[in-house]
Amino acid sequence: MKLEIIPGKIAKHSVDLLDLNEKLQESITEINQLESAIKSTVNSAEDGNGKKLYSNAEAREAAFLQIAFDDEDLKKAKETQSELQRKISLERIQIEALNNEQRNVRSIIQYFSSLQEA
């Protein structure tokens, strides 16, 4: 019976969702680490005379944005994060669809059960 199968499917998608959320957190941590490394590089950059290359916040932010834009590891990490967010959304849609299907099947069973009782 379909009503017996649906909870297992919901559980499987829920476990998959948990796994994806863990991977997303790892991806976010990786992005934060990469961005921190870039900021550290920008903040410590000096010219040949030992003077800071980026003396104000705006210059440091512009340098960070340029370096971050060109960083292949950061690009890949952000692409991974985007893919994971999409997969998480799809899992949530699947879980919601299965929950709706389960409610509908229960309603139909209750309806026909009430007809038999009458």
DSSP file (Angstrom, degrees, kcal/mol; ACC not computed):
  #  RESIDUE AA STRUCTURE BP1 BP2  ACC     N-H-->O    O-->H-N    N-H-->O    O-->H-N    TCO  KAPPA ALPHA  PHI   PSI    X-CA   Y-CA   Z-CA
    1    1 A M    >>        0   0    0      0, 0.0     3,-1.2     0, 0.0     4,-0.9   0.000 360.0 360.0 360.0 139.7    0.0    0.0    0.0
    2    2 A K  H >>  +     0   0    0      1,-0.3     4,-2.0     2,-0.2     3,-0.6   0.830 360.0  62.7 -58.9 -36.0    1.3    3.4   -0.9
    3    3 A L  H 34 S+     0   0    0      1,-0.3    -1,-0.3     2,-0.2   103,-0.0   0.777 103.0  50.7 -64.4 -25.8    0.6    4.8    2.6
    4    4 A E  H <4 S+     0   0    0     -3,-1.2     4,-0.4     1,-0.1    -1,-0.3   0.741 111.2  47.7 -81.9 -23.8    3.2    2.4    4.0
    5    5 A I  H XX S+     0   0    0     -4,-0.9     4,-1.7    -3,-0.6     3,-0.6   0.825  96.8  70.0 -85.2 -35.1    5.9    3.3    1.4
    6    6 A I  H 3X S+     0   0    0     -4,-2.0     4,-2.7     1,-0.2     5,-0.2   0.875  92.1  55.8 -58.7 -44.8    5.7    7.1    1.7
    7    7 A P  H 3> S+     0   0    0      0, 0.0     4,-2.5     0, 0.0    -1,-0.2   0.881 107.6  51.1 -58.4 -35.9    7.1    7.4    5.3
    8    8 A G  H <> S+     0   0    0     -3,-0.6     4,-2.4    -4,-0.4    -2,-0.2   0.899 110.3  48.6 -64.9 -40.7   10.3    5.6    4.1
    9    9 A K  H  X S+     0   0    0     -4,-1.7     4,-2.5     2,-0.2     5,-0.2   0.912 111.3  50.0 -64.8 -42.1   10.7    7.9    1.2
   10   10 A I  H  X S+     0   0    0     -4,-2.7     4,-2.2     1,-0.2    -2,-0.2   0.923 111.0  49.8 -61.7 -43.6   10.2   10.9    3.4
   11   11 A A  H  X S+     0   0    0     -4,-2.5     4,-2.3    -5,-0.2    -2,-0.2   0.906 109.9  50.5 -62.4 -42.3   12.8    9.5    5.8
   12   12 A K  H  X S+     0   0    0     -4,-2.4     4,-2.5     1,-0.2    -2,-0.2   0.934 112.5  46.0 -62.2 -46.3   15.3    8.9    3.0
   13   13 A H  H  X S+     0   0    0     -4,-2.5     4,-2.3     1,-0.2    -1,-0.2   0.856 111.0  54.0 -65.6 -33.8   14.9   12.4    1.6
   14   14 A S  H  X S+     0   0    0     -4,-2.2     4,-2.1    -5,-0.2    -1,-0.2   0.902 109.5  46.8 -66.3 -41.1   15.2   13.8    5.2
   15   15 A V  H  X S+     0   0    0     -4,-2.3     4,-2.4     2,-0.2    -2,-0.2   0.918 112.1  50.7 -65.7 -43.2   18.5   12.0    5.7
   16   16 A D  H  X S+     0   0    0     -4,-2.5     4,-2.5     1,-0.2    -2,-0.2   0.898 109.1  52.4 -59.6 -39.7   19.7   13.2    2.3
   17   17 A L  H  X S+     0   0    0     -4,-2.3     4,-2.4     2,-0.2    -1,-0.2   0.908 108.1  50.4 -63.8 -42.4   18.7   16.7    3.3
   18   18 A L  H  X S+     0   0    0     -4,-2.1     4,-2.1     2,-0.2    -2,-0.2   0.927 110.8  49.4 -60.5 -45.1   20.8   16.4    6.5
   19   19 A D  H  X S+     0   0    0     -4,-2.4     4,-2.2     1,-0.2    -2,-0.2   0.915 111.4  48.9 -60.7 -43.7   23.8   15.2    4.5
   20   20 A L  H  X S+     0   0    0     -4,-2.5     4,-2.5     1,-0.2    -1,-0.2   0.884 108.9  52.9 -64.6 -38.6   23.5   18.1    2.1
   21   21 A N  H  X S+     0   0    0     -4,-2.4     4,-2.2     2,-0.2    -1,-0.2   0.891 108.7  50.3 -64.2 -38.6   23.2   20.6    5.0
   22   22 A E  H  X S+     0   0    0     -4,-2.1     4,-2.1     2,-0.2    -2,-0.2   0.926 111.5  47.9 -63.6 -44.1   26.4   19.2    6.5
   23   23 A K  H  X S+     0   0    0     -4,-2.2     4,-2.3     1,-0.2    -2,-0.2   0.883 109.7  53.6 -63.9 -37.7   28.2   19.6    3.1
   24   24 A L  H  X S+     0   0    0     -4,-2.5     4,-2.7     2,-0.2    -1,-0.2   0.918 107.4  50.4 -63.3 -42.8   26.8   23.1    2.8
   25   25 A Q  H  X S+     0   0    0     -4,-2.2     4,-2.3     1,-0.2    -1,-0.2   0.895 110.4  50.1 -62.4 -39.3   28.2   24.0    6.2
   26   26 A E  H  X S+     0   0    0     -4,-2.1     4,-2.3     2,-0.2    -1,-0.2   0.902 111.0  49.7 -63.3 -40.7   31.6   22.6    5.1
   27   27 A S  H  X S+     0   0    0     -4,-2.3     4,-2.5     2,-0.2    -2,-0.2   0.905 109.8  50.0 -64.8 -42.6   31.4   24.7    2.0
   28   28 A I  H  X S+     0   0    0     -4,-2.7     4,-2.5     2,-0.2    -1,-0.2   0.906 110.7  50.3 -62.8 -41.8   30.5   27.9    3.9
   29   29 A T  H  X S+     0   0    0     -4,-2.3     4,-2.3     2,-0.2    -2,-0.2   0.914 110.3  50.1 -62.3 -43.1   33.5   27.2    6.2
   30   30 A E  H  X S+     0   0    0     -4,-2.3     4,-2.6     2,-0.2    -2,-0.2   0.923 110.8  48.9 -61.7 -44.6   35.8   26.7    3.2
   31   31 A I  H  X S+     0   0    0     -4,-2.5     4,-2.8     1,-0.2     5,-0.2   0.927 110.8  50.5 -61.6 -44.9   34.6   30.0    1.6
   32   32 A N  H  X S+     0   0    0     -4,-2.5     4,-2.4     1,-0.2    -1,-0.2   0.899 111.2  48.8 -60.3 -40.8   35.1   31.9    4.9
   33   33 A Q  H  X S+     0   0    0     -4,-2.3     4,-2.2     2,-0.2    -1,-0.2   0.915 112.2  47.7 -65.9 -43.2   38.6   30.5    5.2
   34   34 A L  H  X S+     0   0    0     -4,-2.6     4,-2.1     1,-0.2    -2,-0.2   0.922 113.6  47.5 -63.6 -43.7   39.5   31.4    1.6
   35   35 A E  H  X S+     0   0    0     -4,-2.8     4,-2.6     1,-0.2    -2,-0.2   0.886 110.6  52.3 -65.8 -38.0   38.1   34.9    2.0
   36   36 A S  H  X S+     0   0    0     -4,-2.4     4,-2.5    -5,-0.2    -1,-0.2   0.899 108.3  51.3 -63.7 -40.1   40.0   35.3    5.3
   37   37 A A  H  X S+     0   0    0     -4,-2.2     4,-2.2     2,-0.2    -2,-0.2   0.910 110.8  48.0 -63.5 -41.5   43.2   34.3    3.6
   38   38 A I  H  X S+     0   0    0     -4,-2.1     4,-2.6     2,-0.2    -2,-0.2   0.930 112.0  49.2 -64.6 -44.8   42.6   36.9    0.9
   39   39 A K  H  X S+     0   0    0     -4,-2.6     4,-3.0     1,-0.2    -2,-0.2   0.896 110.4  51.4 -61.7 -39.7   41.8   39.6    3.4
   40   40 A S  H  X S+     0   0    0     -4,-2.5     4,-1.8     2,-0.2    -1,-0.2   0.916 110.2  49.2 -62.9 -42.7   44.9   38.8    5.4
   41   41 A T  H  X S+     0   0    0     -4,-2.2     4,-0.7     2,-0.2    -2,-0.2   0.924 113.7  46.0 -61.4 -45.1   47.0   39.0    2.2
   42   42 A V  H >< S+     0   0    0     -4,-2.6     3,-0.8     1,-0.2    12,-0.3   0.925 112.3  50.6 -64.3 -45.1   45.5   42.4    1.4
   43   43 A N  H 3< S+     0   0    0     -4,-3.0    -1,-0.2     1,-0.2    -2,-0.2   0.802 115.8  41.4 -65.5 -29.1   45.9   43.7    4.9
   44   44 A S  H 3< S+     0   0    0     -4,-1.8    -1,-0.2    -5,-0.2    -2,-0.2   0.444  84.0 124.3 -99.0   0.2   49.5   42.7    5.1
   45   45 A A    <<  -     0   0    0     -3,-0.8     8,-2.4    -4,-0.7     9,-0.5  -0.389  37.6-179.3 -65.7 133.0   50.5   43.8    1.5
   46   46 A E  B     -A   52   0A   0      6,-0.3     6,-0.2     7,-0.1     2,-0.1  -0.927  23.8-123.4-130.9 155.4   53.4   46.3    1.5
   47   47 A D    >   -     0   0    0      4,-2.8     3,-1.8    -2,-0.3     6,-0.1  -0.193  50.8 -80.9 -82.7-174.1   55.3   48.1   -1.2
   48   48 A G  T 3  S+     0   0    0      1,-0.3    -1,-0.1     2,-0.1    -2,-0.0   0.701 130.1  54.9 -63.5 -20.5   59.0   47.9   -1.6
   49   49 A N  T 3  S-     0   0    0      2,-0.1    -1,-0.3     3,-0.0     3,-0.1   0.345 119.9-104.4 -95.8   5.8   59.6   50.4    1.2
   50   50 A G  S <  S+     0   0    0     -3,-1.8     2,-0.3     1,-0.3    -2,-0.1   0.608  77.0 137.4  82.4  12.2   57.6   48.5    3.8
   51   51 A K        -     0   0    0      1,-0.1    -4,-2.8     2,-0.0    -1,-0.3  -0.732  64.6 -97.7 -92.8 141.0   54.6   50.9    3.5
   52   52 A K  B     -A   46   0A   0     -2,-0.3    -6,-0.3    -6,-0.2     3,-0.2  -0.298  24.7-150.4 -56.9 132.4   51.1   49.4    3.4
   53   53 A L  S    S+     0   0    0     -8,-2.4     2,-0.7     1,-0.2    -1,-0.1   0.863  91.2  42.1 -71.7 -36.4   49.7   49.1   -0.1
   54   54 A Y        +     0   0    0     -9,-0.5    -1,-0.2   -12,-0.3     6,-0.1  -0.849  67.4 171.5-117.7  94.5   46.1   49.6    0.9
   55   55 A S        +     0   0    0     -2,-0.7     2,-0.3    -3,-0.2    -1,-0.1   0.649  60.0  44.1 -84.7 -15.7   46.0   52.3    3.5
   56   56 A N  S  > S-     0   0    0      1,-0.1     4,-2.2     0, 0.0     5,-0.2  -0.867  85.1-109.4-129.1 165.9   42.3   52.8    3.8
   57   57 A A  H  > S+     0   0    0     -2,-0.3     4,-2.6     1,-0.2     5,-0.2   0.856 115.3  53.7 -60.5 -39.0   39.2   50.6    4.1
   58   58 A E  H  > S+     0   0    0      2,-0.2     4,-2.4     1,-0.2    -1,-0.2   0.912 110.0  47.0 -64.3 -42.2   38.0   51.4    0.6
   59   59 A A  H  > S+     0   0    0      2,-0.2     4,-2.4     1,-0.2    -2,-0.2   0.900 113.1  49.0 -66.8 -40.4   41.3   50.5   -1.0
   60   60 A R  H  X S+     0   0    0     -4,-2.2     4,-2.7     2,-0.2    -2,-0.2   0.909 111.8  49.0 -65.2 -41.0   41.4   47.2    1.0
   61   61 A E  H  X S+     0   0    0     -4,-2.6     4,-2.7     2,-0.2    -2,-0.2   0.915 111.5  48.9 -64.8 -42.7   37.9   46.3    0.0
   62   62 A A  H  X S+     0   0    0     -4,-2.4     4,-2.1     2,-0.2    -2,-0.2   0.912 113.1  47.3 -63.3 -42.3   38.5   47.0   -3.7
   63   63 A A  H  X S+     0   0    0     -4,-2.4     4,-2.7     2,-0.2     5,-0.3   0.917 112.0  50.7 -64.8 -42.7   41.7   44.9   -3.6
   64   64 A F  H  X S+     0   0    0     -4,-2.7     4,-3.1     1,-0.2     5,-0.3   0.941 110.5  48.9 -58.9 -48.1   39.8   42.1   -1.8
   65   65 A L  H  X S+     0   0    0     -4,-2.7     4,-2.2     1,-0.2    -1,-0.2   0.895 112.8  47.6 -61.0 -40.9   37.0   42.1   -4.3
   66   66 A Q  H  X S+     0   0    0     -4,-2.1     4,-1.4     2,-0.2    -1,-0.2   0.935 115.7  43.2 -66.7 -46.3   39.5   42.0   -7.3
   67   67 A I  H  X S+     0   0    0     -4,-2.7     4,-1.0     1,-0.2    -2,-0.2   0.920 114.9  50.1 -66.5 -42.7   41.6   39.2   -5.8
   68   68 A A  H >< S+     0   0    0     -4,-3.1     3,-0.5    -5,-0.3    -1,-0.2   0.887 107.8  54.2 -62.1 -39.5   38.5   37.3   -4.7
   69   69 A F  H 3< S+     0   0    0     -4,-2.2    -1,-0.2    -5,-0.3    -2,-0.2   0.851 113.7  42.1 -63.1 -34.4   37.0   37.7   -8.2
   70   70 A D  H 3< S+     0   0    0     -4,-1.4     2,-0.6    -3,-0.2    -1,-0.2   0.568  87.4 108.3 -89.5 -10.1   40.1   36.2   -9.8
   71   71 A D    <X  -     0   0    0     -4,-1.0     4,-2.1    -3,-0.5     5,-0.1  -0.582  51.0-164.4 -77.8 114.3   40.6   33.4   -7.2
   72   72 A E  H  > S+     0   0    0     -2,-0.6     4,-2.6     1,-0.2     5,-0.2   0.866  87.6  54.1 -67.1 -38.2   39.7   30.0   -8.8
   73   73 A D  H  > S+     0   0    0      1,-0.2     4,-2.3     2,-0.2    -1,-0.2   0.912 110.2  47.3 -63.6 -41.0   39.4   28.1   -5.5
   74   74 A L  H  > S+     0   0    0      2,-0.2     4,-2.4     1,-0.2    -2,-0.2   0.900 110.7  52.2 -66.7 -40.6   36.9   30.7   -4.2
   75   75 A K  H  X S+     0   0    0     -4,-2.1     4,-2.3     2,-0.2    -2,-0.2   0.939 111.4  46.7 -59.1 -46.9   35.0   30.5   -7.5
   76   76 A K  H  X S+     0   0    0     -4,-2.6     4,-2.5     1,-0.2    -2,-0.2   0.904 111.7  51.1 -63.3 -41.4   34.8   26.7   -7.2
   77   77 A A  H  X S+     0   0    0     -4,-2.3     4,-2.3     1,-0.2    -1,-0.2   0.893 111.4  47.6 -63.9 -39.5   33.8   26.8   -3.6
   78   78 A K  H  X S+     0   0    0     -4,-2.4     4,-2.3     2,-0.2    -1,-0.2   0.862 110.8  51.5 -70.7 -35.2   31.0   29.3   -4.3
   79   79 A E  H  X S+     0   0    0     -4,-2.3     4,-2.5     2,-0.2    -2,-0.2   0.913 110.4  49.5 -64.8 -41.9   29.8   27.2   -7.2
   80   80 A T  H  X S+     0   0    0     -4,-2.5     4,-2.6     2,-0.2    -2,-0.2   0.919 110.1  50.8 -61.2 -44.3   29.7   24.2   -4.9
   81   81 A Q  H  X S+     0   0    0     -4,-2.3     4,-2.4     1,-0.2    -2,-0.2   0.917 110.6  49.0 -59.9 -43.7   27.8   26.2   -2.4
   82   82 A S  H  X S+     0   0    0     -4,-2.3     4,-2.0     2,-0.2    -2,-0.2   0.912 111.3  49.3 -63.3 -43.3   25.3   27.2   -5.0
   83   83 A E  H  X S+     0   0    0     -4,-2.5     4,-2.5     1,-0.2    -2,-0.2   0.914 111.4  49.5 -61.5 -43.5   24.8   23.6   -6.2
   84   84 A L  H  X S+     0   0    0     -4,-2.6     4,-2.6     1,-0.2    -2,-0.2   0.895 108.6  52.1 -64.7 -40.2   24.3   22.4   -2.7
   85   85 A Q  H  X S+     0   0    0     -4,-2.4     4,-2.0     2,-0.2    -1,-0.2   0.885 110.5  49.3 -63.3 -37.5   21.7   25.1   -2.0
   86   86 A R  H  X S+     0   0    0     -4,-2.0     4,-2.3     2,-0.2    -2,-0.2   0.925 111.3  48.3 -66.3 -44.6   19.9   24.0   -5.2
   87   87 A K  H  X S+     0   0    0     -4,-2.5     4,-2.4     1,-0.2    -2,-0.2   0.886 110.0  52.8 -63.4 -38.7   20.0   20.3   -4.1
   88   88 A I  H  X S+     0   0    0     -4,-2.6     4,-2.3     2,-0.2    -1,-0.2   0.917 109.0  49.7 -62.4 -43.0   18.7   21.3   -0.6
   89   89 A S  H  X S+     0   0    0     -4,-2.0     4,-2.2     1,-0.2    -2,-0.2   0.912 110.5  49.9 -62.1 -42.2   15.8   23.1   -2.2
   90   90 A L  H  X S+     0   0    0     -4,-2.3     4,-2.3     2,-0.2    -2,-0.2   0.893 109.7  50.7 -64.8 -39.8   15.0   20.2   -4.4
   91   91 A E  H  X S+     0   0    0     -4,-2.4     4,-2.7     2,-0.2    -1,-0.2   0.912 109.7  50.7 -63.9 -41.4   15.0   17.8   -1.4
   92   92 A R  H  X S+     0   0    0     -4,-2.3     4,-2.5     1,-0.2    -2,-0.2   0.898 109.5  50.7 -63.1 -39.4   12.7   20.1    0.5
   93   93 A I  H  X S+     0   0    0     -4,-2.2     4,-2.6     2,-0.2    -2,-0.2   0.922 110.7  49.3 -63.1 -43.6   10.3   20.2   -2.5
   94   94 A Q  H  X S+     0   0    0     -4,-2.3     4,-2.5     2,-0.2    -2,-0.2   0.921 111.4  48.6 -61.8 -44.5   10.4   16.3   -2.6
   95   95 A I  H  X S+     0   0    0     -4,-2.7     4,-2.5     1,-0.2    -1,-0.2   0.922 112.8  47.9 -62.5 -43.7    9.7   16.1    1.2
   96   96 A E  H  X S+     0   0    0     -4,-2.5     4,-2.5     2,-0.2    -2,-0.2   0.905 111.4  50.4 -64.1 -41.5    6.8   18.6    0.9
   97   97 A A  H  X S+     0   0    0     -4,-2.6     4,-2.5     2,-0.2    -2,-0.2   0.914 112.1  47.3 -63.5 -42.1    5.4   16.7   -2.1
   98   98 A L  H  X S+     0   0    0     -4,-2.5     4,-2.7     2,-0.2    -2,-0.2   0.896 110.6  51.8 -66.8 -39.7    5.5   13.4   -0.3
   99   99 A N  H  X S+     0   0    0     -4,-2.5     4,-2.3     2,-0.2    -2,-0.2   0.916 111.6  47.6 -61.3 -42.1    4.0   14.9    2.8
  100  100 A N  H  X S+     0   0    0     -4,-2.5     4,-2.5     2,-0.2    -2,-0.2   0.918 111.7  49.8 -64.1 -43.4    1.1   16.3    0.7
  101  101 A E  H  X S+     0   0    0     -4,-2.5     4,-2.7     1,-0.2     5,-0.2   0.911 110.0  51.3 -61.8 -42.0    0.7   12.9   -1.0
  102  102 A Q  H  X S+     0   0    0     -4,-2.7     4,-2.3     1,-0.2    -1,-0.2   0.919 110.7  47.9 -62.3 -44.4    0.6   11.2    2.4
  103  103 A R  H  X S+     0   0    0     -4,-2.3     4,-2.4     2,-0.2    -1,-0.2   0.904 112.2  50.2 -62.7 -41.0   -2.1   13.6    3.6
  104  104 A N  H  X S+     0   0    0     -4,-2.5     4,-2.4     2,-0.2    -2,-0.2   0.924 110.5  48.2 -64.6 -44.3   -4.1   13.1    0.4
  105  105 A V  H  X S+     0   0    0     -4,-2.7     4,-2.5     1,-0.2    -1,-0.2   0.917 112.0  50.1 -63.4 -42.3   -4.0    9.3    0.7
  106  106 A R  H  X S+     0   0    0     -4,-2.3     4,-2.8    -5,-0.2    -1,-0.2   0.913 109.9  51.1 -61.4 -41.9   -5.0    9.4    4.3
  107  107 A S  H  X S+     0   0    0     -4,-2.4     4,-2.4     2,-0.2    -2,-0.2   0.910 110.4  48.7 -62.2 -42.0   -7.9   11.7    3.5
  108  108 A I  H  X S+     0   0    0     -4,-2.4     4,-2.5     2,-0.2     5,-0.2   0.920 112.1  48.7 -64.6 -43.4   -9.1    9.3    0.7
  109  109 A I  H  X S+     0   0    0     -4,-2.5     4,-2.5     1,-0.2    -2,-0.2   0.925 112.3  48.6 -62.5 -44.0   -8.8    6.3    3.1
  110  110 A Q  H  X S+     0   0    0     -4,-2.8     4,-2.2     2,-0.2    -1,-0.2   0.895 110.3  52.2 -63.2 -38.6  -10.8    8.2    5.8
  111  111 A Y  H  X S+     0   0    0     -4,-2.4     4,-1.5     1,-0.2    -2,-0.2   0.953 113.2  42.2 -62.7 -49.4  -13.4    9.2    3.3
  112  112 A F  H  X S+     0   0    0     -4,-2.5     4,-1.6     1,-0.2    -1,-0.2   0.838 112.3  55.3 -69.4 -31.1  -14.0    5.6    2.0
  113  113 A S  H  X S+     0   0    0     -4,-2.5     4,-1.6    -5,-0.2    -1,-0.2   0.900 106.6  50.9 -65.4 -39.2  -13.8    4.3    5.6
  114  114 A S  H  X S+     0   0    0     -4,-2.2     4,-1.1     1,-0.2    -2,-0.2   0.836 107.5  53.8 -68.6 -31.2  -16.6    6.7    6.6
  115  115 A L  H  < S+     0   0    0     -4,-1.5    -1,-0.2     1,-0.2    -2,-0.2   0.870 108.1  49.7 -68.6 -36.1  -18.7    5.5    3.6
  116  116 A Q  H  < S+     0   0    0     -4,-1.6    -2,-0.2     1,-0.2    -1,-0.2   0.840 108.9  52.5 -71.0 -32.4  -18.4    1.9    4.8
  117  117 A E  H  <        0   0    0     -4,-1.6    -1,-0.2     1,-0.2    -2,-0.2   0.778 360.0 360.0 -73.2 -26.4  -19.4    2.8    8.3
  118  118 A A     <        0   0    0     -4,-1.1    -1,-0.2    -5,-0.1    -2,-0.2   0.471 360.0 360.0 -78.4 360.0  -22.6    4.5    7.2
